[in-house]
């Protein structure tokens, strides 16, 4: 789905006039209702946890992590 490397900096989040405003890298910006922002936050936490586990599995299964043959 992603066409370029993932961003390595967090999105800035502020509240303005009853909306949650996100300002991300590469001039990405959007606003959400508080309800949508809360659900997005839950989904981000879940996705981050899944990605962390995937990265750990990938790292532990890479040949570089295997002990050298005897």
Secondary structure as GFF3:
##gff-version 3
##sequence-region A 1 70
A	DSSP	beta_strand	12	16	.	.	.	ID=ss1
A	DSSP	beta_strand	19	23	.	.	.	ID=ss2
A	DSSP	three_ten_helix	25	27	.	.	.	ID=ss3
A	DSSP	beta_strand	29	32	.	.	.	ID=ss4
A	DSSP	alpha_helix	34	61	.	.	.	ID=ss5
A	DSSP	three_ten_helix	63	65	.	.	.	ID=ss6
###
